[in-house]
Amino acid sequence: MTIMIDAQAASLGDRLRKRGLTAFLLISFGIAWGWEAVAHMVLGWSLVNPLVQAPAAFAPAIAALVVRRWVTREGFTDAGSRLRLRAAWPYYLLAWLGPLGVVAAVVGLAAATGQWTPSGRAVADLVPGVPVWAVPLLLCVLALIATVVFWGEEFGWTGYLLLRICPGRPRRAGLVAGLIAAVWHYPLAFLGYVEYRHLAMGLIGWTAWIMCQEIILAWLRARSRSIWPASLAHAGNNLVLAPLTTALLLGPGGFGEDAIQLLVVLVLVAVAAGPFLRTGREQ
């Protein structure tokens, strides 16, 4: 009798999890893709504008809030919303400064090819009126300030989806959650936010980038027991890693956008390999 009751409870829990996941994905994709299509195709707004992106950026958080509160009614106990600064400060520091380390590794890899001529002119243009050496520091400050914006994705991806997509299989969960997050970004490649010379190859590279990022963010989430270091690292990816590598390597004497993406992915694969291999064995 006890075994039967336990099996029924497990079946009920699995059905509730699947119901929550279905609702989460429908809301996340529906809000983001719907808004992006309306903003670009109906209103004629550019998705490069951060204010235009904001409704889509908070779609995963909205989805997680709705599902936790009204669909599964499971509450927010495991959402990782607490800052936990005292216990988790090393992970905040790593999340904050880590993107600079990735930039340095990407630049080193570019220099090793012998096909890059160093120039700081484009870096200075990122923040006009300040010395080149101060630009990375200012971008890091900007990432710190913008962390609350990237909470909009991480409350959904690492605070909800990651924990439920493949229960008991953390490696697979990181890969699948990263793939879902990558596909969620795809409309941006068709609506003017990013342009690839070879669309298919560009999307493959972008997918690999986001999947590697998700593995790193999942590790930060697990070690810190908070989604805030992941939100900070996500901000650093968008506001430090991407603009600095592009400014340093793009253009005459440098690389094309596809080649830069490949260099970043190679470094991120190496960085993500550590957390991925250290993650507990799948059950």
N, C-alpha and C positions, 0 to 999 in steps of 0.2 A: 504493500500500500504506500509506504514512504517513497519507494523508488518511483512509483507511478505519479505521485504528487510532485516530486522533484522534476520529473520529466515534463509534466504539464506546465510547471512554473517556468522551466527553461524554454519550452516552446512558446509560451506566452511572452516571455521576455524577448525572445528572438523576433517574434512578430512585431512587437512594439518598437524594437530597434530598427527594423526594416521600414516600418511605417514612418518613423522619425526621419530616417535617412532619405526616404522618398520625398517627404515634404520639404526637408532641408534643401535638397538639390533642386526641386521645382521652384522654390522661392528664390534661392540664390541665383540660379540661371535666369529665371523669369524676370526678376527685377533688373539685373545687370544687362542682359541682352536686350530686353525691351527698352530700357532707358537709353542705351547706347544707340540703338536703331532710330529712336525718335529724335534724340538730340542731334545726330548727324544727318539723317536722311530727311527729316521733317523740318526741324528748326534750323538746320544748316550750321550748327555750332561745331567747333573743332574739339575733338577729344583730347588734344594736347593740353587744353586748358584744365588745370587741376580742379577748378570749381565745377566744370562740366562732368568730370570723372567722379566727383564725390558721391552722388547717389548710388552708382554702381559699386564703388569701393566699400560702401557700408552694407551692401546686399547680403554677404555671408553672415554678418553680425545680426542683421534683422531676421534672417532665416533661423539662426540659432536661438535667438530670443523667442520667436514665435513658437518654434518646435518645443523648446524646453518648457515654456510656460503653458501652452494650450494644446499641443498635439500629443506629446508623451507625458506631460505633467511631471517630469522627473526633477525639475528644479535646477539649481545652478551649483550644487555642491562640488562637482568635479570640473567646473568651467575654467579654473585657474585664474580667476579674476583678481586675486590678492597680489599686491606688488611684491611682498616678501623681500624687501630691499636688504635687510640685515643679513638674512641667510643666503640670498641669491646674488649678492653684489658682484662676485667674480664672473657670473654669467652675463650680467648687465654690461660689465666692462668688456668682455669678449664680444658680445653682440654689437657694442658701440664701435670698438676699434678694429674688429675683425675685418670689415670691408676694406679698410686701408691696407691690411696685410694681403688681402686678395689682390688689390690693385697692384701692390708692389710685386707680387708673384707673376701677375699677368704681364706687367712691363718687363720683368726679368726674362720671361719666356719669349716675349717679342724681340728683346735685344739679342737673345741667343740665336734667333733666326738670321740675324745679320741683315734684315730687310727693313729696319726701322731707324729713322734719324730723329733723335730727341729734339723736342721743341716744346716750350712752355707757353707759347703764344695763345693757343686755344684754351688752355687751362685758365689763363688770366681773364679771358672773355667770359668765363662762367660766372664770375663775380667781379664786374668792372670796378675799377678804382681801388683795388687792394693788391698788395704784392702777391706774386705767384705762390710763395711759400705758405701764405695765409689761407689760400682757397680751400685746400683739403680740411683745414681746421674749421672753417666756417661751414663747409658742407656737413661736417660731423655734428656741429651745433644745430644746423637745420634739421638733420635726421632725428636728433634728440627731441626737438620741438614737435616734429611731425609724427612722432611715434603714435600719438593718439589717433591719427588718421589711419594708420596701418593696423591699428586695433580692429578696424572695421572688417578687415579680411581675417585676421588671426583669431578673433573670437569665434569665427566660423570654422576656418580650416583646422587650426591646431587645438582650439578649445572645444570643438564638437566633432567634426568629421573624422579627424585623426583617431579619436578614441573609439569610434564606433564602426568604422568601415571594415576592418578586419580584426575582430576581437581576439586577443591572445596571440596575434601575429604582427608584432611591431614593425618588422622590416617590410613586410608586404603592405602594411598600413601606410607607411611613409611613402612607398612607391605609388600606391594607388591614389592616395590623397594628393600627391604631387601631380599625378597625371590629370586628375579631375580639376585641380586648380589651374593647370596649364590650358586645358580645353576651355575653361571658363574665360580665359584671357583672349582666346582666338579672334573674336570679332574685332579686336583692336587692330589686327593685321589687315583687315578688310575695310576699315572705316577711317583710315588716315592717320592713326596714332603712330604706327610703325610701318615702314615699307621695306620689303625684301626684294633684292634683285631676282632671286630664285625663291618663290613663295614656299614651296614644299620643303626645301632645305632649311629655309629660315624658320619655319614652324617646328621642324624637327629639333633644330638647335635651341630654340626658345623653350620647347618642351623639356629638353634635357636640363637646361638652366634652371627652370622652375622646379623640376623634380629633385635636383641636387639641393636646391635651396630648401625645399620642404623637408628633406632628410635632416639638414642642419637645424632647421627651426624645430623639428620634432625632438631632436636631441636637447636643444635648449629648453624646450617645454618640459621634458621629462626630468632633466637635471635640476632646473630651478623651481619646478612645480608651479610655474606661473606662465601666462601667455605674454606677459609684458616684455621679457627679453626677446622672444620671437618677434614681437611687433617692432621692437627697436632694430633688430637685425634686418627685418624686411624693409624698414625705412632706410637703413644704410645701403641695402642692395640697390634701391631705386634712386637715392639721392647722393650717394657717395661712389659706389662701385661703378654703376652704369655711366654716369656723366664723366667721371675721371678717366676711365679707360677709353671712352669715345674721344674725349678731348685730347688725350695724350697720343693716341694711336691712329686716329682717322685722318685721311687726307694725304697730300703729296708727301712723299718720303715715309709713308706709313702704310696702313692696311685699309681694306674696305670693311664695311660693317659686318659682312658675313664672316670674314677672317677674324675680326675682333671678337665676335660672338663665339667662334670656335675656340679661341685662346682662353676666354673666360670659362667656357664649359670645361675645358681640359683641367684648369686649375680647380674649379668647383668639384669636379669628379674626385680629384685627389683629396680635397678638403672633406668632402662628404663620406669618403671611404672609411675614415676612422670611426665616426659615429655609427655608420651603417654596420660595420663589422663588429663593433662592440655591443651593439644592440642584442638583447637576449635572443636566444634561439627560438624559432617559431615552434609553437606547440603543436 
